[in-house]
């Protein structure tokens, strides 16, 4: 097992919080594509922080689910799995046409990502 680099972990966690802030700003501006993508980025970067802190691999997009499943198994917190799916749904919004995006659903999904960040953050120390 490798030793965690606290600077790397903090960089990822800090970026996660910044992306969450930006996602809310994009929501306020009505840019649902960017709000969704920044929400996804927030979840992905917190997962990278968790992976870095725990010596888990996160090199590719597919590793997001692997890290979240590891976090679920480590904590036993059943809220993590559905929040993983919500973050992935936000990412898929990038590929949808604007008319198929639902602002209220995206607002709710971004707040769920905020919950996910709060659940994962203790795994970064």
Protein Blocks (a to p, Z undefined) as FASTA:
>chain_A
ZZddfklmmmmmmmmmmmmmmmmmmmmnopaklmmmmmmmmmmmmmmmmmmmnopacfbf
klmmmmmmmmmmmnopaklmmmmmmmmmmmmmmmpcfklpcfklmmmmmmmmmmmmmmmm
mmmZZ
